Amino acid sequence: MALGRERVLPRYIEDEMKSSYIDYSMSVIVSRALPDARDGLKPVQRRILVAMRDLGVHHDKPHRKSAKITGDVTGNYHPHGTVAVYEAMVRMAQDFSVRYPLIDGQGNFGSIDGDSPAAERYTEARLSAPAEEMLSDIEKNTVNFRPNYDESREEPIVLPALLPNLLVNGCSGIAVGMATNIPPHNLGEIVDAVVKVVDDADVAPEELLKVVKGPDFPTGGVIYGRAGIRDCYLTGKGLMKVRAKASIETQESGKESIIVEEIPFQVNKSSLLEKIADLVKEGKIDGVSDLRDESDREGMRIVVDLKKDAQARVVLNQLFHHTQLETTFGASMLAIVKERPRILTLKEAIEQYIEHRKEVIERRTKFDLDEAEKRAHILEGLRIALNHIDAIIALIKKAKDTETAKAELMAKFKLSDIQAQAILDMRLARLTGLERKKIEEEYLELIKLIARLKGILESARKIREIVRIEALELKKKYGDERRTEIVSEGVEFEVEDLIAEEDMVVTISRAGYIKRLPVTTYRKQHRGGKGVTGASMKEEDFIEHLFITSTHSYLLFFTTKGRCHWLKVHEIPQAGRVAKGKPIVNLIEVDKDERTTAVVPVKEFDEQHYLIMATRRGTIKKTNLSAYGNPRRAGINAIHLDEGDELIDAQLTDGNQDVVLAKKQGKAVRFNERDVRPMGRSARGVRGATLEGQDEVVGMVSVRRDGTLLVVTQNGYGKRSPLDDYRVTRRGGKGIITVRNTPRNGPVVALLEVVDDDELMIMTIRGQIIRLPVKGVSVMGRNTQGVRLITLDEGDKVAGVARVIAGE
């Protein structure tokens, strides 16, 4: 101010900040972080390739020091630090970062474990063959140039890019307020898509999805689900689930190992191993005994050894869920189009490449045409000279200097300045007959070339055909097999995927307590043993339901009121052997006067199976299993009951089985379930057995195997009888004797279909449990009393019986 030369202009700070930030952001977007849609390169990458071309380090030439290359890049084109340039250069050379590396590196260029590359003074590099396709014909005025930062030379604004680099190598970059993350692809698939668009510019975008299956990552892996791929290609953005390629191997010792041979793109293998080790140490992943990296020059191999009792599939799912063996690739196909950032669909990205190639071919053709016409013009002059050689020689000999000779040649033979100069520069050797013939042949070839080049420039179809031919030639030279596998099914984890599948004993008491325990909790005993305590009950409570099922199954709870509730087995709390469990009312919503009377384990709800139900008053009903696939939290109606009746059992069938209804007083009715037509959920059902006096139905068996029928009475006696002893009748009959109802036996409690390999679990109302083999129970005729199965304390009675099938 004092000198009078400075001026201070008032300006609101918000306006200054807005203007400056926009300038900064546009600089980052256009000049640093985002690729050009035409060649798929950021400015620093383009400058590296151009500088290496200037140095002549082609793919068939010796490597040059990386320090020399980065020095030339920064000195001639990129006025920034060599560290940033070297980092970009290293990435372009890493075969685990780039699908088709543009730089052929020699030395330590880093590893998939996250190891840093050696310093630039120790490594060497040269252009790769695909990189030279990016630079091909750049000398033929195919692209525009601009002055470099100090105007000492010119640099290309974009490369000719015969290689569709944007799609085959992808790109990632964070700008200001936006980011790009374009996945790499298989060259063969992209070329096929280019050909498809060249042949039919109006091809539907969906048609391209049949050609381009999906991203093809350099590290392989497996993409699960096509929805994210479809979103990416049709909208420019999409989320894709990518998993490692893993398999399960069995060792000689019988133990299993998980072998990982490919990991998701951009995952650091060393960090992945550390994460797995930490999770095992913290107990979040169970069943792992050892972890090691056996990767070598032949490829990746991560080995996860499992404990003997571990389930490999569950451990693998836990690894997918908790580690980067599964990642989400968020695709955002953002690129610079006409100096503006733009989200591109797959077809738009291909169209950008094709339009760029058409412009390159047109400019290349014009350049070649200009060169051909210049040469033809000179040859026309030489032909004139050869036809008048004697006169021309005489004229030149008489001329006092070169300029005079040129002027006289131009005047006498109507030559141009260029033609006259070419004649003056012509050597005497060109006067031989052979050389004259060569000139004529060259001239004729040039005339044909000029006609062909003009034909190309006059025909848009011919230019498109050249795009097509050159792309197919590129595929022939560099095309390779797809590395990334694509699986159609989605990969959303269910809770069951993370839970080991194992058999469980589920018990439900009359008071409404439920729990689950592993089958292995109970030791096997011989017939007549005392058993072990399975639950600690109040005196007025007793076990009413007991069965074996899997943690991955669903439970359908049927209540005495004919309603159905739905629960997953793993959601049932696991309790100790003597614990009473958790109130079932905390897990499913049932009325106070309603209790569970049947529980059916179901793996999946399909159309091929049925639920057959029996009521205490002898009604039977059959409904398709699929009708029960989506019960509400408050339950759904399973059967309409008459006043005073209640549901006693429900079982799963295939629609063709025989059904046996056992009555309390010792009789049973056998009929084929085809006698019962399928009905809706709210239907009443039909008569299954005729009852006399105070009799009632106490059990139901759907015959599945060629076995025997086991009947168990309240006082702990039982027997097996051949199925053939129970003749098949029509439904609704009175039945035949299955066991004598005597004071020793007491009323019938349960009826089961069994074979010799089965085992039984019997529980009493006081909580005693015994596990015994079925083959220890004698096979007797129907009209007998049976043998003792369990020794009961005074006042104790049998409450429930379940079958354990060998091998389940």
VENDA-V490518 format. One record per run of one state. SS is the DSSP state (alpha for helix, beta for strand, coil for the rest). FROM is the first residue (numbers start at 0). TO is the last residue. If there is no record, write none. Layout:
SS:FROM:TO  SS:FROM:TO
//
This chain:
coil:0:11  alpha:12:32  coil:33:34  beta:35:35  coil:36:41  alpha:42:54  coil:55:62  beta:63:64  alpha:65:75  coil:76:80  alpha:81:92  coil:93:101  beta:102:105  coil:106:122  beta:123:126  coil:127:127  alpha:128:134  coil:135:136  alpha:137:139  coil:140:143  beta:144:146  coil:147:152  beta:153:155  coil:156:163  alpha:164:167  coil:168:169  beta:170:173  coil:174:177  beta:178:181  coil:182:185  alpha:186:198  coil:199:203  alpha:204:210  coil:211:220  beta:221:223  coil:224:225  alpha:226:234  coil:235:235  beta:236:242  coil:243:243  beta:244:249  coil:250:254  beta:255:261  coil:262:267  alpha:268:281  coil:282:286  beta:287:292  coil:293:294  beta:295:295  coil:296:297  beta:298:298  coil:299:300  beta:301:305  coil:306:310  alpha:311:321  coil:322:324  beta:325:331  coil:332:332  beta:333:336  coil:337:338  beta:339:342  coil:343:344  alpha:345:386  coil:387:387  alpha:388:397  coil:398:400  alpha:401:412  coil:413:415  alpha:416:424  coil:425:426  alpha:427:430  coil:431:431  alpha:432:456  coil:457:458  alpha:459:477  coil:478:483  beta:484:486  coil:487:493  alpha:494:497  coil:498:501  beta:502:508  coil:509:511  beta:512:517  alpha:518:520  coil:521:530  beta:531:532  coil:533:541  beta:542:549  coil:550:552  beta:553:558  coil:559:561  beta:562:567  alpha:568:570  coil:571:572  beta:573:573  coil:574:580  beta:581:582  alpha:583:585  coil:586:594  beta:595:601  coil:602:608  beta:609:614  coil:615:617  beta:618:623  alpha:624:627  coil:628:634  beta:635:636  coil:637:645  beta:646:652  coil:653:656  beta:657:662  coil:663:665  beta:666:671  alpha:672:674  coil:675:676  beta:677:677  coil:678:684  beta:685:686  coil:687:695  beta:696:702  coil:703:706  beta:707:712  coil:713:715  beta:716:721  alpha:722:724  coil:725:734  beta:735:736  coil:737:746  beta:747:753  coil:754:757  beta:758:763  coil:764:766  beta:767:772  alpha:773:775  coil:776:777  beta:778:778  coil:779:785  beta:786:787  coil:788:796  beta:797:803  coil:804:807
//
